Amino acid sequence: MSDISPSEEPIPPTTHVLDTSEELVLDTNLPDAEPELTYEEIPDIEEGEEEVQPVVPPEGPPLSVLNDLLFAFRQLARDFETKLKYDASKKELIDKLYKENLEFKEGIVRKFQHVMILAVIEKIDEAEKDIAVFANRESSEENYRKLLDSYRDIAANFQDMLSIRFDVESYRCEPLTAFEPKIQRSLRTCPTVEGDKNKLVKQTLRPGYKTADGFILRPELVEVYVFDEK
């Protein structure tokens, strides 16, 4: 059914008559049927600026090479740790040997000192016996000679003790022999006008002492001629 009531009349459609007297104006600003494509202009590189190069990721080494390097580093770390332990052990061993060697030397020196001291004590006892004997005797030429012989015996006993117990010998040079600074020491000089006696030994003042292997414990003390024209 129609919604228009019978009392109302329908409105006729409006028709527009084109006036030909008016000029037809075309709007050229209307958009075209297809949209135009726009392009963004790339700015030119100014002078002094470097062109940015694309970053290309480097190719990494193969996995096998990395494993070899890792194994080499671990082996190096183990070797270094082993070397540290070896050095510590070697240092401990050297310190121990040094300590034992020092104690050994000190023991030898102490033993030598004890033997030497006991030998000296023995000679002191012999000297005190002689003193006690000659203290009660009257002063006479005979007793004086006996006292000298007693002192000579004491000196000879000491020489034997050094030779037998400690392997030490005494030595003396002959008069008018050349002075030798390595085994002798000039304790006194004697001027002489004879040129052929210059630096010759006049006499021995004290004997020298040396060990069996030639080590000089005390050089011989001598008096030496010195040439003097005056």
C-alpha positions in Angstrom: 0.0 0.0 0.0 1.1 3.5 -0.7 1.9 5.8 2.3 0.4 8.9 0.4 -3.0 9.8 1.6 -5.7 10.5 -1.0 -6.1 14.1 0.0 -2.5 14.9 -0.7 -1.2 15.3 -4.3 2.2 14.1 -5.3 4.9 16.7 -5.9 6.2 16.5 -9.4 10.0 16.0 -9.8 12.0 19.2 -10.4 13.7 19.4 -13.7 16.7 21.6 -14.4 16.8 23.2 -17.8 20.3 23.9 -19.0 20.7 27.5 -20.0 22.6 27.5 -23.2 23.3 31.2 -22.9 25.7 30.5 -20.0 29.3 29.4 -20.8 30.4 26.0 -19.8 33.4 26.2 -17.5 35.6 23.1 -17.0 37.4 22.7 -13.6 40.8 21.6 -14.5 41.7 21.2 -10.8 39.7 18.1 -10.5 41.7 15.0 -9.8 42.4 12.5 -12.5 40.9 9.2 -12.6 44.3 7.5 -11.7 46.4 8.9 -8.8 49.8 10.2 -9.7 52.9 8.4 -8.2 55.1 10.7 -6.1 58.9 10.0 -5.7 61.1 11.2 -2.8 64.1 13.0 -4.0 67.5 11.7 -2.7 69.7 14.6 -1.5 73.0 15.0 -3.1 76.2 14.2 -1.1 77.9 17.5 -0.2 81.6 17.8 -0.6 83.6 16.6 2.4 81.0 14.0 3.4 81.7 10.3 3.0 79.2 8.1 1.5 77.8 5.6 4.0 78.6 2.1 2.9 76.3 -0.7 3.8 77.5 -2.8 6.7 78.1 -6.4 5.7 78.4 -8.8 8.6 81.7 -10.7 8.5 81.7 -14.4 8.0 82.7 -16.2 11.2 85.2 -19.1 11.4 83.8 -22.5 11.2 82.8 -24.3 14.4 85.7 -26.7 14.2 88.2 -23.9 14.4 86.5 -22.5 17.5 86.6 -25.9 19.1 90.3 -26.2 18.4 91.0 -22.8 19.8 89.0 -23.6 23.0 90.9 -26.9 23.4 94.2 -25.1 22.9 93.3 -22.4 25.6 92.3 -25.1 28.1 95.5 -27.1 27.5 97.5 -23.9 27.9 95.7 -23.2 31.2 96.5 -26.7 32.5 100.1 -26.4 31.5 100.4 -23.1 33.2 98.9 -24.5 36.4 101.2 -27.5 36.3 104.2 -25.2 35.8 103.2 -23.1 38.9 102.9 -26.3 41.0 106.3 -27.5 39.7 108.0 -24.2 40.5 106.5 -24.2 44.0 107.6 -27.8 44.6 111.1 -27.0 43.2 111.5 -23.9 45.4 110.4 -26.0 48.4 113.0 -28.7 47.6 115.8 -26.1 47.0 115.0 -24.4 50.4 115.0 -27.8 52.1 118.4 -28.8 50.5 119.8 -25.4 51.4 118.7 -25.8 55.0 120.2 -29.3 55.2 123.4 -28.2 53.6 123.7 -25.3 56.1 123.0 -27.5 59.0 125.6 -30.0 57.7 128.3 -27.3 57.4 127.5 -25.9 60.8 127.7 -29.4 62.2 131.2 -29.9 60.6 132.4 -26.6 61.9 131.1 -27.3 65.4 132.7 -30.7 65.4 136.0 -29.2 64.2 135.8 -26.6 66.9 135.2 -29.1 69.6 138.2 -31.3 68.6 140.4 -28.2 68.4 139.3 -26.9 71.8 139.9 -30.3 73.4 143.4 -30.4 71.9 144.2 -27.0 73.2 142.9 -28.0 76.6 145.2 -31.0 76.6 148.2 -28.8 75.9 147.2 -26.4 78.6 147.1 -29.2 81.1 150.7 -30.3 80.0 151.9 -26.7 80.4 150.4 -26.4 83.9 152.2 -29.6 85.0 155.5 -28.2 83.9 154.8 -24.9 85.7 154.0 -26.8 88.9 157.2 -28.8 88.6 159.5 -25.9 87.9 157.8 -23.6 90.4 159.3 -25.6 93.3 162.8 -25.8 91.9 165.6 -23.4 92.6 166.8 -21.0 90.0 169.8 -22.5 88.3 171.2 -22.8 84.8 170.3 -26.5 84.6 166.6 -25.8 85.6 166.5 -22.9 83.1 167.6 -25.2 80.3 165.1 -27.8 81.4 162.4 -25.1 81.4 163.3 -24.2 77.8 163.2 -27.8 76.7 159.8 -28.1 78.3 158.5 -25.1 76.2 160.1 -26.7 73.1 158.3 -29.9 73.8 155.0 -28.0 74.1 155.5 -26.3 70.7 156.5 -29.6 69.1 153.3 -31.2 70.6 151.2 -28.5 69.1 152.9 -29.1 65.7 152.2 -32.8 65.9 148.6 -32.1 66.9 148.0 -29.9 63.9 149.7 -32.4 61.5 148.1 -35.6 62.8 144.7 -34.4 63.8 144.0 -31.6 61.4 146.3 -32.3 58.5 148.0 -28.9 58.8 151.7 -28.4 58.2 154.0 -25.5 58.9 156.6 -24.2 56.4 159.7 -22.0 56.4 161.7 -20.7 53.5 165.4 -20.7 53.3 167.3 -17.4 53.9 168.2 -15.4 50.7 165.3 -16.8 48.7 163.0 -14.6 46.7 160.1 -13.1 48.6 156.8 -14.6 47.5 153.7 -12.4 48.4 151.3 -15.3 47.8 152.6 -17.4 50.7 154.7 -14.8 52.7 154.2 -11.5 54.4 156.9 -9.0 55.0 156.7 -8.1 58.7 159.9 -6.2 58.7 162.4 -4.8 56.2 166.2 -4.5 56.3 168.0 -1.9 54.2 171.0 -3.1 52.2 173.5 -1.6 49.8 173.9 -4.8 47.9 171.6 -4.7 44.9 171.5 -8.5 44.4 169.9 -8.9 47.8 166.9 -6.6 47.0 163.6 -8.4 47.9 165.3 -11.4 49.2 164.2 -13.0 52.6 166.7 -12.3 55.4 165.1 -14.6 58.0 161.8 -16.2 59.0 160.1 -14.5 62.0 157.0 -16.7 62.2 156.4 -20.0 60.2 153.5 -20.3 57.8 150.7 -22.8 58.0 148.9 -24.5 55.2 146.5 -27.5 54.7 147.3 -30.6 52.7 145.5 -29.2 49.6 147.7 -26.1 49.7 145.3 -23.6 51.4 147.2 -21.0 53.3 145.9 -20.7 56.8 148.6 -18.1 57.7 151.4 -16.8 55.5 154.9 -17.0 56.6 156.1 -13.8 58.4 159.6 -12.8 57.2 162.1 -10.0 57.2 163.0 -8.8 53.7 166.1 -7.0 52.3 165.4 -3.7 50.6 168.0 -2.1 48.4 169.0 1.4 49.5 171.8 3.3 47.7 172.4 5.6 50.7 
